[in-house]
């Protein structure tokens, strides 16, 4: 599918389907939209009247134009109030436009949307991202081919001349999002720790990154007892992945992104029982998927910062070798952990990953993890939680979230809640009281960060969607890739 940054307007473009983005304030039609209505013999206004269209967010209408018209179909998409319009609204509007055109069996689509905040480039990138992600389909595990006869071949962004670079950026970022989607969506017999390491190797080979994969023996030598305790019951060996992007010139900053990489989480001896989501525990590597997707994009965008991509990949399984409730593990910084719940395993793998990253001499690091159900209870399925003791880092991530459209909500790190993690026999337990579970999980991780400005993102909610949501079809969303790329590019 080709994207074209067109110098044509909605008045001059010809093709199969023209989609106009209308805010509530753009009605009644004036200016160029009034001219377009005259050009199509008043059918744009007829469409608005017949559908009682008011420009509300996400509303749509479409009609066929007369024979001989240079445009076969015209559609309208509601963008809501212009004073509240954000890039994410345009991104979702473009997704709706792309799906409308595909459903209408169009081969060419012209998108005529307003410009956000006088930024042609950011708007062109957002529109392209919305359309690409909405049209992406994952059919790897389907036995039947896609029966859709007509596919969109060209999408023209009207009145966006010279924005080819913005479109290319969108395509690169979406490659990373789609990689993350495919990793999360794949079954656990396909995406194993070894497969994640192979994916990292492929990215390193294709884009000139440096890769180190620590095997079990290497991790033992580094004293990673928390991580290895989780991995010890699985027949599949753990893989500690460390991928590095280095700019060609001097690095302005040195960053790390750490992703939880549990390719399947049975819960261990505290088994996740049927009916509580064990069949979905393939998504427990959503953080690692986002990290690898971001690595693929950042390697091509080539920012002037050094970025370390890290994941302690493993399975949490059950066997005679499994860690037991009551076991005490020693992390690589010497902290001892009483395991009071084997299903709180992600924080154990992250503990050693954070210690490892903290020793790299970084300017900042963040981790992403599908860590707690408590976070989903607090924030629902669309919003990730942001925990950080560093205000500047938190503000930078929030700004990146606003541009990328991937929602974050700042959460408190109430130090006194750590009392619930204290152990009689060890430095700490791996879980605390039920109340404030996502907060105590963040406080647990904080014990393994010594020097580096750090933030923790609990992404348990938004990595998977049960229904179509904007540019996301049901299934894996690839959450985190756009946010990470934006944060790195802004650093």
C-alpha positions as CSV (number, residue, x, y, z in Angstrom):
1,X,0.0,0.0,0.0
2,X,1.4,3.4,-1.0
3,X,1.0,6.6,0.9
4,X,1.2,9.8,-1.1
5,X,1.7,13.3,0.4
6,X,-0.5,15.1,-2.0
7,X,-0.5,18.8,-3.0
8,X,-4.1,18.3,-4.2
9,X,-7.1,19.5,-2.1
10,X,-10.4,17.8,-1.7
11,X,-11.6,19.9,-4.6
12,X,-9.1,18.6,-7.2
13,X,-8.5,15.0,-6.0
14,X,-9.9,12.1,-8.1
15,X,-10.2,8.5,-7.0
16,X,-12.4,5.9,-5.5
17,X,-13.3,7.3,-2.0
18,X,-12.9,10.7,-0.6
19,X,-13.2,11.0,3.2
20,X,-13.7,14.4,4.9
21,X,-13.0,14.9,8.6
22,X,-15.6,17.2,10.1
23,X,-15.5,18.8,13.5
24,X,-18.7,19.9,15.2
25,X,-17.8,23.5,14.4
26,X,-17.3,22.8,10.7
27,X,-21.1,22.6,10.3
28,X,-22.9,24.2,8.5
29,X,-20.5,23.9,5.6
30,X,-18.4,27.0,4.7
31,X,-15.4,27.8,2.6
32,X,-13.7,24.9,0.8
33,X,-16.3,22.5,2.1
34,X,-19.1,24.5,0.7
35,X,-17.2,24.6,-2.6
36,X,-16.8,20.8,-2.5
37,X,-20.6,20.4,-1.8
38,X,-21.3,22.5,-5.0
39,X,-18.9,20.4,-7.0
40,X,-20.7,17.1,-6.0
41,X,-24.1,18.6,-6.8
42,X,-25.1,19.2,-3.2
43,X,-24.7,15.5,-2.2
44,X,-22.4,16.3,0.7
45,X,-25.1,18.3,2.4
46,X,-27.7,15.7,1.5
47,X,-25.5,13.1,3.2
48,X,-25.2,15.3,6.3
49,X,-28.9,16.0,6.5
50,X,-30.1,12.4,5.8
51,X,-27.8,11.0,8.5
52,X,-28.4,13.8,11.0
53,X,-24.6,14.1,11.1
54,X,-23.3,16.5,13.8
55,X,-19.6,15.8,13.7
56,X,-19.6,13.8,16.9
57,X,-16.4,11.8,17.5
58,X,-16.3,8.6,15.5
59,X,-19.6,9.0,13.6
60,X,-19.6,8.3,9.9
61,X,-21.7,8.4,6.8
62,X,-20.9,7.4,3.2
63,X,-22.7,7.7,-0.2
64,X,-22.0,6.9,-3.8
65,X,-21.8,9.8,-6.2
66,X,-23.3,9.9,-9.7
67,X,-21.9,8.2,-12.8
68,X,-19.2,10.2,-14.4
69,X,-18.1,11.8,-11.2
70,X,-14.3,11.9,-10.7
71,X,-14.9,10.6,-7.2
72,X,-16.9,7.4,-6.9
73,X,-17.8,7.7,-3.2
74,X,-17.7,10.4,-0.6
75,X,-17.6,9.8,3.2
76,X,-17.6,11.9,6.3
77,X,-16.0,11.1,9.7
78,X,-16.8,13.0,12.9
79,X,-13.8,14.5,14.8
80,X,-15.7,16.0,17.8
81,X,-15.1,19.6,19.0
82,X,-12.1,21.3,17.4
83,X,-11.1,23.0,20.6
84,X,-10.6,19.5,22.2
85,X,-9.1,17.9,19.2
86,X,-5.8,16.0,19.7
87,X,-3.5,14.0,17.5
88,X,-5.0,10.9,18.8
89,X,-8.4,12.0,17.6
90,X,-7.0,12.5,14.1
91,X,-5.2,9.1,14.3
92,X,-8.4,7.3,15.1
93,X,-10.3,9.3,12.5
94,X,-7.8,8.2,9.8
95,X,-8.3,4.6,11.0
96,X,-12.1,4.9,10.6
97,X,-11.5,6.4,7.1
98,X,-9.3,3.5,6.1
99,X,-11.7,0.9,7.3
100,X,-14.6,2.7,5.5
101,X,-12.8,2.8,2.3
102,X,-11.8,-0.9,2.5
103,X,-15.4,-1.9,3.3
104,X,-16.5,0.1,0.3
105,X,-14.1,-1.9,-1.9
106,X,-12.1,1.1,-2.8
107,X,-8.6,0.9,-4.2
108,X,-7.7,4.5,-3.7
109,X,-8.5,6.7,-0.7
110,X,-8.2,10.5,-0.3
111,X,-8.1,11.7,3.3
112,X,-8.9,15.4,3.9
113,X,-8.5,16.2,7.6
114,X,-7.7,19.4,9.5
115,X,-4.1,20.1,10.7
116,X,-3.4,19.7,14.4
117,X,-1.8,22.7,16.2
118,X,-0.4,24.1,12.9
119,X,1.9,21.0,12.6
120,X,1.7,19.5,9.1
121,X,4.4,16.9,9.9
122,X,2.9,15.6,13.2
123,X,-0.6,15.5,11.6
124,X,0.6,13.6,8.5
125,X,2.4,11.1,10.8
126,X,-0.6,10.6,12.9
127,X,-3.0,10.1,10.0
128,X,-0.6,7.6,8.4
129,X,-0.2,5.7,11.6
130,X,-3.9,5.4,12.1
131,X,-4.5,4.1,8.6
132,X,-1.6,1.6,8.7
133,X,-2.5,0.1,12.0
134,X,-6.2,-0.1,11.2
135,X,-5.6,-2.0,8.0
136,X,-3.0,-4.4,9.5
137,X,-4.2,-8.0,9.8
138,X,-2.5,-10.9,11.5
139,X,-3.6,-14.1,9.7
140,X,-0.5,-16.2,10.5
141,X,-2.5,-18.9,12.3
142,X,-5.5,-18.9,10.0
143,X,-5.9,-21.9,7.7
144,X,-8.1,-19.9,5.2
145,X,-6.8,-17.0,3.1
146,X,-8.2,-13.5,3.4
147,X,-11.3,-13.5,1.3
148,X,-11.5,-9.8,0.9
149,X,-11.3,-9.2,-2.8
150,X,-10.4,-5.5,-2.9
151,X,-7.5,-4.1,-1.0
152,X,-6.6,-0.4,-0.7
153,X,-3.6,0.3,-2.9
154,X,-3.1,4.0,-2.4
155,X,-3.9,6.5,0.4
156,X,-3.5,10.1,-0.5
157,X,-3.1,12.7,2.4
158,X,-4.6,15.7,0.7
159,X,-3.0,19.1,1.2
160,X,0.1,17.6,2.9
161,X,2.7,18.3,0.2
162,X,6.3,17.6,1.1
163,X,5.5,15.4,4.1
164,X,7.1,12.3,2.8
165,X,9.5,12.1,5.7
166,X,6.6,12.2,8.2
167,X,4.9,9.4,6.3
168,X,8.1,7.4,6.3
169,X,8.5,7.9,10.1
170,X,4.9,6.6,10.6
171,X,5.7,3.5,8.5
172,X,8.8,2.8,10.5
173,X,7.1,3.2,13.8
174,X,4.2,1.0,12.6
175,X,6.6,-1.7,11.7
176,X,7.6,-1.8,15.3
177,X,4.0,-1.7,16.6
178,X,3.1,-4.6,14.2
179,X,6.1,-6.6,15.4
180,X,5.0,-6.2,19.0
181,X,1.4,-7.1,18.1
182,X,2.6,-10.3,16.4
183,X,4.8,-11.3,19.3
184,X,2.0,-10.8,21.9
185,X,-0.6,-12.5,19.7
186,X,1.4,-15.6,18.9
187,X,0.9,-18.7,21.1
188,X,3.4,-19.6,23.8
189,X,4.5,-22.7,21.8
190,X,5.7,-20.2,19.2
191,X,7.0,-17.3,21.2
192,X,9.5,-18.8,23.6
193,X,12.4,-17.2,25.3
194,X,14.6,-18.5,22.6
195,X,12.3,-17.0,19.9
196,X,12.5,-13.6,21.6
197,X,16.3,-13.9,21.5
198,X,16.1,-14.9,17.8
199,X,13.9,-11.8,17.1
200,X,16.5,-9.6,18.8
201,X,19.2,-11.2,16.7
202,X,17.3,-10.5,13.5
203,X,16.9,-6.9,14.5
204,X,20.6,-6.6,15.3
205,X,21.5,-8.2,12.0
206,X,19.2,-6.1,9.9
207,X,20.0,-2.8,11.5
208,X,23.5,-3.0,12.8
209,X,22.8,-3.2,16.6
210,X,24.9,-5.0,19.1
211,X,23.4,-8.1,20.8
212,X,24.4,-10.0,23.9
213,X,22.3,-13.0,25.1
214,X,23.2,-14.2,28.5
215,X,22.6,-17.9,29.0
216,X,21.7,-19.5,32.4
217,X,25.3,-20.0,33.3
218,X,26.1,-16.4,32.6
219,X,23.2,-15.3,34.8
220,X,24.3,-17.6,37.6
221,X,27.8,-16.0,37.4
222,X,26.1,-12.6,37.9
223,X,24.1,-13.8,40.8
224,X,20.7,-13.3,39.2
225,X,18.9,-15.6,41.7
226,X,15.5,-13.8,41.5
227,X,15.3,-14.2,37.7
228,X,16.6,-17.8,37.7
229,X,14.3,-18.8,40.4
230,X,11.3,-18.0,38.1
231,X,12.9,-19.8,35.2
232,X,14.1,-23.0,37.0
233,X,10.9,-25.1,36.5
234,X,10.7,-24.7,32.7
235,X,12.2,-27.1,30.2
236,X,13.0,-24.0,28.1
237,X,16.2,-22.2,29.1
238,X,16.0,-18.5,30.0
239,X,17.5,-15.9,27.7
240,X,18.7,-12.6,29.1
241,X,18.5,-10.3,26.1
242,X,20.6,-7.1,25.8
243,X,20.4,-5.2,22.5
244,X,22.2,-1.9,22.0
245,X,21.6,0.9,19.5
246,X,24.5,3.3,19.2
247,X,24.4,6.5,17.1
248,X,27.1,7.2,14.6
249,X,28.3,10.3,16.4
250,X,28.5,11.2,20.1
251,X,25.5,10.1,22.1
252,X,23.6,12.9,23.6
253,X,22.1,10.7,26.3
254,X,22.3,7.0,27.4
255,X,19.0,5.3,28.0
256,X,17.6,1.8,28.8
257,X,14.2,0.3,28.2
258,X,13.5,-3.0,30.1
259,X,10.6,-5.2,29.2
260,X,9.1,-8.0,31.2
261,X,9.5,-11.2,29.1
262,X,7.4,-14.0,30.6
263,X,6.5,-15.9,27.5
264,X,4.0,-18.0,29.5
265,X,3.0,-17.6,33.1
266,X,1.3,-20.6,34.6
267,X,1.4,-19.0,38.0
268,X,3.8,-21.6,39.2
269,X,2.7,-23.6,42.3
270,X,0.3,-20.7,43.0
271,X,-1.4,-21.9,39.8
272,X,-3.4,-19.5,37.8
273,X,-6.6,-21.5,37.6
274,X,-9.1,-21.8,34.7
275,X,-11.5,-19.0,34.5
276,X,-9.0,-16.5,35.8
277,X,-7.2,-16.0,32.5
278,X,-4.5,-18.6,32.3
279,X,-5.2,-19.1,28.6
280,X,-4.2,-15.5,28.1
281,X,-0.9,-15.7,29.9
282,X,0.9,-15.6,26.5
283,X,0.6,-11.8,26.8
284,X,2.8,-11.7,29.8
285,X,5.7,-10.8,27.6
286,X,4.0,-7.6,26.3
287,X,6.7,-5.5,27.8
288,X,9.4,-7.4,26.0
289,X,7.4,-7.2,22.8
290,X,7.2,-3.4,23.1
291,X,10.9,-3.2,23.8
292,X,11.8,-5.2,20.6
293,X,9.3,-3.3,18.5
294,X,10.8,0.0,19.7
295,X,14.3,-1.3,19.0
296,X,13.3,-2.1,15.4
297,X,11.9,1.4,14.9
298,X,14.6,3.3,16.7
299,X,17.4,1.5,14.8
300,X,15.9,2.9,11.6
301,X,15.1,6.4,12.9
302,X,18.6,6.8,14.2
303,X,18.4,9.3,17.0
304,X,21.5,10.7,18.6
305,X,21.1,8.8,21.8
306,X,22.4,5.4,22.9
307,X,19.6,3.0,23.8
308,X,19.8,-0.3,25.6
309,X,16.9,-2.8,25.1
310,X,16.8,-5.4,27.8
311,X,14.6,-8.3,28.7
312,X,15.0,-11.2,31.2
313,X,13.0,-13.7,29.1
314,X,11.7,-16.9,30.7
315,X,8.7,-19.1,31.4
316,X,7.1,-19.5,34.8
317,X,6.1,-23.2,34.9
318,X,5.5,-26.1,37.3
319,X,7.7,-29.1,37.9
320,X,9.7,-30.8,40.6
321,X,12.3,-28.0,40.2
322,X,9.8,-25.2,40.7
323,X,10.3,-22.5,43.2
324,X,8.0,-22.9,46.2
325,X,6.1,-20.5,48.3
326,X,8.4,-19.9,51.3
327,X,11.6,-20.1,49.3
328,X,14.1,-17.3,49.7
329,X,15.8,-16.0,46.5
330,X,18.9,-13.7,46.4
331,X,18.9,-11.1,43.7
332,X,22.1,-9.8,42.0
333,X,22.3,-6.8,44.3
334,X,22.3,-9.1,47.4
335,X,18.7,-8.3,48.4
336,X,16.9,-11.4,49.7
337,X,13.3,-12.1,48.8
338,X,10.8,-14.4,50.4
339,X,8.5,-15.9,47.8
340,X,5.1,-15.8,49.2
341,X,3.4,-16.1,45.9
342,X,4.9,-17.8,42.8
343,X,2.5,-15.9,40.6
344,X,4.2,-12.6,41.4
345,X,7.0,-13.7,39.2
346,X,7.4,-10.7,36.8
347,X,8.8,-8.5,39.5
348,X,11.4,-11.1,40.3
349,X,12.7,-11.2,36.7
350,X,12.6,-7.4,36.5
351,X,14.6,-7.1,39.8
352,X,17.7,-8.6,38.3
353,X,17.2,-6.8,35.0
354,X,17.0,-3.5,36.8
355,X,20.2,-4.2,38.7
356,X,21.9,-5.1,35.5
357,X,20.7,-1.9,33.7
358,X,21.5,0.3,36.7
359,X,25.2,-0.6,36.3
360,X,25.4,0.7,32.8
361,X,25.9,4.3,33.6
362,X,22.6,5.5,32.2
363,X,20.9,8.9,32.2
364,X,17.5,7.3,32.6
365,X,15.8,3.9,32.4
366,X,12.2,2.7,32.3
367,X,10.6,-0.7,32.5
368,X,7.3,-1.9,31.0
369,X,5.5,-4.9,32.4
370,X,2.1,-6.6,32.4
371,X,2.6,-6.6,36.2
372,X,-0.6,-6.4,38.2
373,X,-4.3,-7.1,37.9
374,X,-4.7,-4.3,40.5
375,X,-3.6,-1.8,37.8
376,X,-6.4,-3.0,35.5
377,X,-8.9,-2.6,38.4
378,X,-7.6,0.9,39.0
379,X,-7.3,2.2,35.4
380,X,-9.2,-0.2,33.2
381,X,-8.1,-1.6,29.8
382,X,-7.0,1.6,28.0
383,X,-4.6,3.3,30.4
384,X,-1.2,2.2,31.7
385,X,0.1,3.3,35.1
386,X,3.2,5.5,35.5
387,X,5.3,5.2,38.6
388,X,8.4,7.2,39.1
389,X,10.3,9.0,41.9
390,X,11.9,11.3,39.2
391,X,9.5,14.2,38.3
392,X,11.5,15.2,35.1
393,X,11.4,11.6,33.8
394,X,7.7,11.3,34.6
395,X,6.9,14.6,32.8
396,X,8.9,13.5,29.7
397,X,7.0,10.2,29.5
398,X,3.7,12.0,30.0
399,X,4.5,14.4,27.1
400,X,5.5,11.5,24.9
401,X,2.2,9.7,25.8
402,X,0.2,12.8,24.8
403,X,1.8,12.9,21.3
404,X,1.8,9.1,20.7
405,X,-1.8,8.6,21.9
406,X,-0.8,5.8,24.3
407,X,-2.4,6.8,27.6
408,X,-0.5,7.0,30.9
409,X,-1.7,8.0,34.3
410,X,0.7,9.0,37.1
411,X,0.4,6.9,40.2
412,X,1.7,7.5,43.8
413,X,4.7,5.7,45.2
414,X,3.7,5.8,48.9
415,X,6.8,4.7,50.7
416,X,5.0,3.6,53.9
417,X,3.2,1.0,51.8
418,X,6.5,-0.9,51.7
419,X,5.7,-2.0,55.2
420,X,3.4,-4.6,53.7
421,X,6.3,-6.1,51.8
422,X,8.6,-6.6,54.8
423,X,9.5,-10.2,55.7
424,X,10.3,-11.8,59.0
425,X,13.0,-14.0,57.5
426,X,14.3,-12.0,54.4
427,X,14.7,-8.4,53.3
428,X,11.3,-8.4,51.7
429,X,8.4,-10.5,50.3
430,X,7.5,-10.5,46.7
431,X,3.9,-9.5,47.4
432,X,2.1,-7.3,49.9
433,X,-1.5,-6.8,51.0
434,X,-4.3,-6.9,48.4
435,X,-5.0,-3.2,48.7
436,X,-2.7,-1.0,46.6
437,X,-1.2,-4.0,44.8
438,X,0.2,-2.0,41.8
439,X,1.8,0.5,44.2
440,X,3.5,-2.2,46.3
441,X,4.7,-3.9,43.1
442,X,6.4,-0.6,42.0
443,X,7.9,-0.2,45.5
444,X,9.3,-3.7,45.2
445,X,11.0,-2.8,42.0
446,X,12.4,0.4,43.4
447,X,14.6,-1.7,45.8
448,X,16.7,-2.7,42.8
449,X,17.4,0.7,41.4
450,X,20.3,2.5,43.1
451,X,21.6,5.4,40.9
452,X,19.6,5.8,37.7
453,X,16.5,8.0,37.2
454,X,13.8,5.3,36.7
455,X,10.2,4.9,35.8
456,X,7.9,1.8,35.9
457,X,5.0,1.4,33.5
458,X,2.4,-1.1,34.4
459,X,0.8,-2.0,31.1
460,X,-1.4,-4.9,32.1
461,X,-4.5,-3.3,30.8
462,X,-3.8,-1.9,27.3
463,X,-1.6,-4.6,25.7
464,X,-4.7,-6.6,24.7
465,X,-8.2,-5.5,23.4
466,X,-11.2,-7.7,23.3
467,X,-13.0,-5.4,20.8
468,X,-12.1,-3.1,18.0
469,X,-10.8,0.1,19.5
470,X,-9.7,2.9,17.2
471,X,-6.9,1.6,15.1
472,X,-6.7,-1.6,17.1
473,X,-8.6,-4.7,16.0
474,X,-9.5,-7.2,18.7
475,X,-6.3,-8.8,20.0
476,X,-2.8,-7.5,20.7
477,X,-2.4,-3.7,20.5
478,X,1.4,-3.3,20.3
479,X,1.0,-0.9,23.2
480,X,4.1,1.0,24.2
481,X,6.1,1.1,21.0
482,X,4.9,4.5,19.9
483,X,5.3,5.9,23.4
484,X,8.8,4.5,23.7
485,X,9.9,5.8,20.3
486,X,8.5,9.3,21.0
487,X,10.3,9.4,24.4
488,X,13.6,8.4,22.9
489,X,13.3,10.8,20.0
490,X,12.4,13.6,22.4
491,X,15.3,12.8,24.7
